[in-house]
Amino acid sequence: MEKDALDLGTLKVPSLFRKYFVPTLLGMLSISAVTAVDGIFVGHGVGSDGLAAVNIYVPLLMVFQGLGLMTGVGCSVVASVHLSRGKLKTARLNVTQALLFVTLVTGVASALICAFPRPVARLLGSSEYLLPLVTDYLLWFTPALTFQMWSAVGLFIIRLDGAPRLAMWCSVIAALLNIVLDWLFIFPLGWGVMGAAFATAISVATGGLIALWYLAAGARSLRLCPLKRSAKSLRLSLRNIGYQCRIGSSALLGEATLAMLMFMGNRAFIRYLGENGVGAFSVACYYAPFVFMVGNAIAQSAQPIVSYNFGAGNRKRVSAVFRIALLTAVLCGAAVTTAFVWHPDLLVGLFLSPDGAAAQIAIEGFPWFAAGFVCFIVNLTCIGYFQSVERVRPATAFALLRGFIFLVPCFVFLPVLLGNKGIWLAMPASEILTTAAIVLFYGSGRRKAVR
């Protein structure tokens, strides 16, 4: 496939950002579509038990997704800086080290999970009744996690290498394949939860193999390269991987935020609204990754441009990219909020019959839940910016604020203060407080610079 040739240091910033953002956004949304399509097909083809089994596995999947994002972000930032300084060989070494790291870690973890499926399923919260369905999904999907890591890390590098359209097609092809196979395996063949897992595994493997092929044979600059096997080389590799993980750690916390949102939300909804409340919240949880991916797309589109120009010392271009990214975040957040406020019945109707009690709870709650979407996307954009300029501490601090320090108390206290509306407002309140903290931090930094 023809690759784009994008000069990160000279092309006009608005045009450059657009060339990255459009394909990255489409690719990110297609990743979320895989999860949503699974939910729709399983819900209609298997039933609520199948949907519950898939949801039980999701926190484990989020951990691996976080590992891939952490390594991909860190590797991309480090490689960008090396490229801007003309150190192509060092950039290739960092890419190879990152890919080898996620392959080894995920391969070992996947083998252990598949060796002990029932204990792992119970650890994830499965009941004895759901245990056969959870273990089915676990055994058929877990072997594909390594391919998912190749895709997660590879997409960052492919975009950095100047081929954002190829990165988009890696995700789009996998998503389309998953839709077709989900329908085939669940409905005509009647394979149930196992079919959903197998369909997703095949689609994920396809995307991962495309990314690996590009890095091994098709890359313009950032091709994989041999690594030395000496003790000194091993120590340097471990040091480099540790630094990459530090830079990308807030990306891991971003995935952990979604996991915490699901965990705390389930507890709050079942306490105040019972099983129907959990059913309503589960629909919101299927849409939350879409919003997350919009923010991620903005951050990842800005990242190679920001990191490259930061490494080259071109601060004006860095500031220009940040301003465009923030404006895009506000506009995208407003668009998503509008959809949730004006058309909650259509959104809920994809998963549940609009006449049901759970659907009514969701339709009433979606406008409140959407109140924080602008801040949600802005926060992800700002955290991505701090990562791109190697400011690990603020990036990690703000990720912790939105995912744990603000979110948990909001779920505990807002329902007490505001009733059922407070459960839906917990996430928005956490995001708004985080945005306020970022504004204060950024403002204080500018005042110090002026002095």
C-alpha positions as CSV (number, residue, x, y, z in Angstrom):
1,M,0.0,0.0,0.0
2,E,1.3,3.5,-0.9
3,K,2.7,5.3,2.1
4,D,2.2,9.0,2.9
5,A,5.4,11.1,3.0
6,L,4.8,13.8,5.7
7,D,7.5,16.2,6.8
8,L,6.9,16.8,10.5
9,G,9.2,19.8,10.6
10,T,8.1,22.0,7.6
11,L,4.5,21.2,6.4
12,K,1.9,23.7,7.6
13,V,0.6,22.6,11.0
14,P,-3.2,22.7,10.3
15,S,-2.7,20.6,7.2
16,L,-0.3,18.2,8.9
17,F,-2.6,17.7,11.9
18,R,-5.6,17.1,9.6
19,K,-3.6,14.4,7.6
20,Y,-3.0,12.6,10.8
21,F,-6.3,13.2,12.6
22,V,-8.8,12.0,10.0
23,P,-7.4,8.5,9.4
24,T,-6.4,8.1,13.1
25,L,-10.0,9.0,14.2
26,L,-11.5,6.5,11.7
27,G,-9.1,3.9,12.9
28,M,-9.7,4.5,16.6
29,L,-13.5,4.5,16.1
30,S,-13.3,1.2,14.2
31,I,-11.5,-0.3,17.2
32,S,-14.3,0.7,19.5
33,A,-16.8,-0.6,16.9
34,V,-15.3,-4.1,17.4
35,T,-16.4,-4.0,21.1
36,A,-19.8,-2.5,20.3
37,V,-20.6,-5.0,17.5
38,D,-19.6,-7.8,19.9
39,G,-22.1,-6.5,22.4
40,I,-24.9,-6.0,19.8
41,F,-24.5,-9.5,18.3
42,V,-24.0,-11.3,21.6
43,G,-27.0,-9.4,23.1
44,H,-29.3,-10.4,20.3
45,G,-27.8,-13.8,19.4
46,V,-26.9,-15.3,22.8
47,G,-28.8,-13.2,25.4
48,S,-28.0,-11.4,28.6
49,D,-25.9,-14.3,30.0
50,G,-23.5,-14.0,27.0
51,L,-23.3,-10.3,27.3
52,A,-22.5,-10.7,31.0
53,A,-19.7,-13.2,30.2
54,V,-18.1,-10.9,27.7
55,N,-18.3,-8.0,30.2
56,I,-16.6,-10.0,32.9
57,Y,-13.6,-10.6,30.6
58,V,-13.4,-6.9,29.6
59,P,-11.3,-5.6,32.6
60,L,-8.6,-8.1,31.7
61,L,-8.7,-7.0,28.1
62,M,-8.3,-3.4,29.3
63,V,-5.2,-4.2,31.2
64,F,-3.5,-5.6,28.0
65,Q,-4.8,-2.7,25.9
66,G,-3.3,-0.3,28.5
67,L,0.0,-2.2,28.3
68,G,0.0,-1.8,24.5
69,L,-0.9,1.9,24.7
70,M,1.7,2.6,27.3
71,T,4.5,0.9,25.3
72,G,3.3,2.5,22.0
73,V,3.1,6.0,23.4
74,G,6.5,5.8,25.1
75,C,8.2,4.2,22.1
76,S,6.7,6.7,19.7
77,V,7.7,9.7,21.8
78,V,11.3,8.5,22.2
79,A,11.6,7.5,18.6
80,S,10.2,10.9,17.5
81,V,12.9,12.8,19.5
82,H,15.7,10.6,18.1
83,L,14.4,11.1,14.5
84,S,14.3,14.9,15.0
85,R,18.0,14.7,16.0
86,G,19.0,12.5,13.0
87,K,19.5,9.3,15.1
88,L,17.7,6.9,12.9
89,K,19.5,3.7,14.1
90,T,18.6,4.6,17.7
91,A,15.0,5.1,16.8
92,R,14.9,1.7,15.1
93,L,16.4,0.1,18.2
94,N,13.7,1.6,20.4
95,V,11.0,0.4,18.1
96,T,12.4,-3.2,18.0
97,Q,12.9,-3.2,21.8
98,A,9.3,-2.1,22.4
99,L,7.8,-4.7,20.1
100,L,9.9,-7.5,21.6
101,F,9.0,-6.4,25.1
102,V,5.2,-6.6,24.6
103,T,5.5,-9.9,22.7
104,L,7.4,-11.6,25.6
105,V,5.2,-10.2,28.3
106,T,1.9,-10.9,26.6
107,G,3.0,-14.4,25.4
108,V,3.9,-15.5,28.9
109,A,0.8,-14.0,30.5
110,S,-1.5,-15.5,27.8
111,A,0.0,-18.9,28.3
112,L,-0.6,-18.7,32.1
113,I,-4.2,-17.5,31.6
114,C,-5.0,-20.3,29.2
115,A,-3.4,-22.9,31.5
116,F,-5.7,-21.8,34.4
117,P,-8.9,-20.6,32.8
118,R,-11.4,-21.4,35.5
119,P,-9.3,-19.7,38.4
120,V,-8.8,-16.6,36.2
121,A,-12.5,-16.4,35.4
122,R,-13.4,-16.6,39.1
123,L,-10.7,-13.9,39.8
124,L,-12.4,-11.7,37.3
125,G,-15.7,-12.1,39.1
126,S,-17.5,-14.9,37.3
127,S,-20.2,-16.8,39.1
128,E,-20.4,-20.6,38.8
129,Y,-23.4,-20.2,36.5
130,L,-21.5,-18.0,34.1
131,L,-18.2,-19.9,34.4
132,P,-18.6,-22.1,31.3
133,L,-19.4,-19.0,29.1
134,V,-16.5,-16.9,30.6
135,T,-14.0,-19.7,30.1
136,D,-15.2,-20.2,26.6
137,Y,-14.6,-16.6,25.7
138,L,-11.3,-16.5,27.6
139,L,-9.8,-19.6,25.9
140,W,-10.8,-18.6,22.4
141,F,-9.7,-14.9,22.6
142,T,-6.7,-14.8,24.9
143,P,-4.2,-16.4,22.3
144,A,-4.9,-13.3,20.1
145,L,-3.7,-10.9,22.8
146,T,-0.1,-11.0,21.4
147,F,-1.4,-9.9,17.9
148,Q,-3.3,-7.1,19.6
149,M,-0.1,-5.9,21.2
150,W,1.6,-5.8,17.8
151,S,-1.3,-3.7,16.5
152,A,-1.3,-1.4,19.5
153,V,2.4,-0.6,19.3
154,G,2.7,-0.9,15.6
155,L,0.0,1.7,14.8
156,F,1.9,4.4,16.8
157,I,5.1,3.6,14.8
158,I,3.3,3.4,11.4
159,R,1.8,6.9,12.0
160,L,5.2,8.2,13.1
161,D,6.8,6.7,9.9
162,G,4.5,8.9,7.8
163,A,1.8,6.4,6.9
164,P,-1.4,7.3,8.9
165,R,-3.7,6.0,6.2
166,L,-2.1,2.5,6.5
167,A,-2.6,2.7,10.3
168,M,-6.2,3.5,9.7
169,W,-6.7,0.5,7.3
170,C,-5.1,-1.8,9.9
171,S,-8.0,-0.9,12.2
172,V,-10.7,-0.6,9.7
173,I,-10.0,-4.0,8.0
174,A,-9.9,-5.7,11.4
175,A,-13.2,-4.1,12.4
176,L,-15.0,-5.0,9.2
177,L,-13.8,-8.5,9.4
178,N,-15.0,-8.8,12.9
179,I,-18.5,-7.7,12.0
180,V,-18.8,-10.3,9.2
181,L,-17.3,-13.1,11.3
182,D,-19.5,-12.2,14.3
183,W,-22.6,-12.5,12.2
184,L,-21.4,-15.8,10.6
185,F,-20.2,-17.5,13.8
186,I,-23.1,-16.4,16.1
187,F,-26.2,-16.6,13.8
188,P,-25.7,-19.1,10.9
189,L,-23.2,-21.4,12.7
190,G,-24.7,-20.9,16.2
191,W,-21.3,-20.9,18.1
192,G,-22.5,-18.5,20.7
193,V,-19.9,-16.8,23.0
194,M,-17.2,-19.0,21.6
195,G,-18.0,-17.7,18.1
196,A,-17.8,-14.1,19.3
197,A,-14.4,-14.7,20.8
198,F,-13.1,-16.5,17.8
199,A,-14.4,-13.8,15.4
200,T,-12.7,-11.1,17.5
201,A,-9.5,-13.2,17.7
202,I,-9.2,-13.6,13.9
203,S,-9.9,-9.9,13.3
204,V,-7.3,-8.8,15.9
205,A,-4.7,-11.2,14.5
206,T,-5.3,-9.8,11.0
207,G,-4.6,-6.2,12.2
208,G,-1.6,-7.3,14.1
209,L,-0.1,-9.2,11.2
210,I,-0.5,-6.2,8.9
211,A,1.3,-3.9,11.4
212,L,4.1,-6.5,11.9
213,W,4.5,-6.9,8.1
214,Y,4.9,-3.1,7.7
215,L,7.5,-2.8,10.4
216,A,9.4,-5.8,9.2
217,A,9.4,-5.1,5.4
218,G,7.4,-2.1,4.4
219,A,8.5,0.8,6.6
220,R,10.0,3.9,5.1
221,S,12.4,4.6,8.0
222,L,11.4,2.8,11.2
223,R,12.0,-0.8,10.3
224,L,12.8,-3.5,12.8
225,C,16.4,-4.2,13.3
226,P,18.6,-7.0,14.9
227,L,19.4,-6.6,18.6
228,K,22.7,-7.5,20.1
229,R,22.7,-10.3,22.7
230,S,25.4,-9.2,25.0
231,A,24.8,-8.5,28.7
232,K,25.5,-4.8,28.1
233,S,22.9,-4.6,25.3
234,L,20.4,-6.3,27.5
235,R,20.9,-3.8,30.3
236,L,20.5,-0.9,27.8
237,S,17.4,-2.4,26.3
238,L,15.8,-2.8,29.8
239,R,16.7,0.8,30.6
240,N,15.2,2.0,27.3
241,I,12.0,0.0,27.9
242,G,11.7,1.3,31.4
243,Y,12.0,4.9,30.2
244,Q,9.4,4.3,27.5
245,C,7.0,2.8,30.0
246,R,7.5,5.8,32.3
247,I,6.6,8.2,29.5
248,G,3.5,6.1,28.5
249,S,2.4,5.2,32.0
250,S,-0.5,7.7,31.9
251,A,-1.9,5.9,28.8
252,L,-2.1,2.7,30.9
253,L,-3.8,4.8,33.5
254,G,-6.3,5.9,30.9
255,E,-7.4,2.3,30.3
256,A,-7.4,1.8,34.0
257,T,-9.8,4.8,34.3
258,L,-12.3,3.0,32.1
259,A,-12.0,-0.1,34.2
260,M,-12.5,1.8,37.4
261,L,-15.4,3.7,35.8
262,M,-17.1,0.3,35.1
263,F,-16.2,-1.2,38.5
264,M,-17.4,1.8,40.6
265,G,-20.4,2.4,38.4
266,N,-21.6,-1.2,38.6
267,R,-21.4,-1.0,42.4
268,A,-23.3,2.3,42.6
269,F,-26.0,1.4,40.1
270,I,-26.8,-1.9,41.6
271,R,-27.0,-0.3,45.1
272,Y,-29.4,2.5,44.1
273,L,-31.2,1.2,41.0
274,G,-30.8,-2.6,41.1
275,E,-30.3,-4.9,38.2
276,N,-32.0,-2.6,35.7
277,G,-29.7,0.2,36.7
278,V,-26.7,-2.0,36.0
279,G,-28.2,-2.9,32.6
280,A,-28.6,0.8,31.8
281,F,-25.1,1.6,32.9
282,S,-23.7,-1.3,30.7
283,V,-25.1,0.5,27.6
284,A,-23.2,3.7,28.7
285,C,-20.1,1.6,29.1
286,Y,-20.3,0.4,25.5
287,Y,-20.3,4.1,24.4
288,A,-17.6,5.4,26.7
289,P,-14.8,3.7,24.7
290,F,-16.0,5.7,21.6
291,V,-15.5,9.0,23.5
292,F,-12.2,7.7,24.9
293,M,-11.0,6.9,21.4
294,V,-11.9,10.3,20.0
295,G,-9.7,11.9,22.7
296,N,-7.0,9.3,22.0
297,A,-7.2,10.0,18.3
298,I,-6.6,13.8,18.9
299,A,-3.7,13.0,21.3
300,Q,-2.1,10.5,19.0
301,S,-2.5,12.7,15.9
302,A,-0.7,15.5,17.7
303,Q,1.9,13.3,19.3
304,P,4.4,12.7,16.4
305,I,4.2,16.4,15.3
306,V,4.7,17.7,18.9
307,S,7.5,15.2,19.8
308,Y,9.4,15.8,16.6
309,N,9.3,19.6,16.8
310,F,10.0,19.5,20.6
311,G,13.1,17.4,19.9
312,A,14.1,19.9,17.2
313,G,13.6,22.9,19.5
314,N,10.8,24.4,17.4
315,R,8.5,25.6,20.2
316,K,6.3,27.7,18.0
317,R,5.1,24.7,16.0
318,V,4.6,22.7,19.3
319,S,2.3,25.5,20.6
320,A,0.5,25.7,17.3
321,V,-0.3,21.9,17.3
322,F,-1.4,22.1,20.9
323,R,-3.9,24.9,20.2
324,I,-5.3,23.1,17.2
325,A,-5.6,19.8,19.2
326,L,-7.5,21.7,22.0
327,L,-9.9,23.3,19.6
328,T,-10.5,19.9,17.9
329,A,-11.2,18.4,21.4
330,V,-13.8,21.0,22.3
331,L,-15.6,20.7,18.9
332,C,-15.6,16.8,19.1
333,G,-16.7,16.9,22.7
334,A,-19.6,19.2,21.8
335,A,-20.7,17.0,18.9
336,V,-20.8,13.9,21.0
337,T,-22.6,15.7,23.8
338,T,-25.2,16.9,21.4
339,A,-25.9,13.3,20.2
340,F,-26.3,12.0,23.8
341,V,-28.6,14.9,24.8
342,W,-30.9,15.0,21.7
343,H,-31.0,11.3,20.7
344,P,-30.5,9.1,23.8
345,D,-33.4,6.9,22.7
346,L,-31.7,6.0,19.4
347,L,-28.4,5.3,21.1
348,V,-29.9,3.1,23.8
349,G,-32.2,1.3,21.2
350,L,-29.2,-0.3,19.5
351,F,-28.7,-2.5,22.6
352,L,-32.0,-2.6,24.5
353,S,-35.7,-2.5,23.7
354,P,-36.7,1.2,24.3
355,D,-39.8,0.0,26.3
356,G,-37.8,-1.8,29.0
357,A,-37.1,-0.5,32.5
358,A,-33.3,-0.5,31.9
359,A,-33.7,1.4,28.7
360,Q,-35.8,4.1,30.3
361,I,-33.2,4.5,33.0
362,A,-30.5,4.9,30.4
363,I,-32.5,7.3,28.3
364,E,-33.1,9.5,31.3
365,G,-29.5,9.3,32.4
366,F,-27.6,9.8,29.1
367,P,-27.9,13.6,29.0
368,W,-26.4,13.8,32.5
369,F,-23.7,11.3,31.7
370,A,-22.7,13.4,28.6
371,A,-22.2,16.6,30.6
372,G,-18.5,15.8,31.0
373,F,-17.6,14.7,27.5
374,V,-16.0,18.0,26.5
375,C,-13.7,17.9,29.5
376,F,-13.2,14.1,29.1
377,I,-11.7,14.7,25.6
378,V,-9.8,17.8,26.6
379,N,-8.2,16.0,29.5
380,L,-7.0,13.2,27.2
381,T,-5.6,15.7,24.8
382,C,-3.7,17.6,27.5
383,I,-2.3,14.4,29.0
384,G,-1.2,13.3,25.5
385,Y,0.5,16.7,25.1
386,F,2.5,16.4,28.4
387,Q,3.5,12.9,27.3
388,S,4.7,14.2,23.9
389,V,7.0,16.7,25.5
390,E,8.4,14.1,28.0
391,R,6.7,15.7,31.0
392,V,5.9,12.4,32.7
393,R,4.9,13.7,36.1
394,P,2.1,16.0,35.2
395,A,0.8,13.5,32.6
396,T,0.7,10.8,35.3
397,A,-0.7,13.1,38.0
398,F,-3.7,14.2,35.8
399,A,-4.3,10.6,34.7
400,L,-4.5,9.6,38.4
401,L,-6.8,12.6,39.2
402,R,-9.4,11.7,36.6
403,G,-9.2,8.0,37.0
404,F,-9.0,7.5,40.8
405,I,-8.5,10.5,43.1
406,F,-11.6,12.4,41.8
407,L,-13.6,9.6,40.3
408,V,-14.0,7.3,43.4
409,P,-15.2,10.0,45.8
410,C,-17.6,11.3,43.2
411,F,-19.2,7.9,42.9
412,V,-19.4,7.6,46.7
413,F,-20.7,11.1,47.6
414,L,-22.7,12.5,44.6
415,P,-25.5,9.8,44.8
416,V,-25.9,10.7,48.5
417,L,-26.2,14.4,47.7
418,L,-28.1,14.4,44.4
419,G,-29.9,11.0,44.4
420,N,-30.0,8.9,41.2
421,K,-28.9,11.8,39.1
422,G,-25.6,11.9,41.1
423,I,-24.6,8.4,39.9
424,W,-24.7,9.6,36.2
425,L,-22.9,12.8,37.2
426,A,-20.0,11.1,38.9
427,M,-17.8,10.8,35.8
428,P,-18.6,14.3,34.5
429,A,-17.8,15.8,37.9
430,S,-14.4,14.0,37.9
431,E,-13.5,15.2,34.4
432,I,-14.6,18.8,35.1
433,L,-12.4,18.9,38.3
434,T,-9.5,17.4,36.3
435,T,-9.8,20.1,33.7
436,A,-9.8,22.8,36.4
437,A,-6.6,21.3,37.8
438,I,-5.0,21.3,34.3
439,V,-6.0,25.0,33.8
440,L,-4.5,26.0,37.1
441,F,-1.3,24.0,36.4
442,Y,-0.9,25.4,32.9
443,G,-1.7,28.9,34.1
444,S,0.8,28.9,36.9
445,G,3.5,27.6,34.5
446,R,2.9,30.5,32.1
447,R,3.0,33.0,34.9
448,K,6.4,31.6,36.1
449,A,7.7,31.8,32.5
450,V,6.7,35.5,32.2
451,R,8.5,36.3,35.5
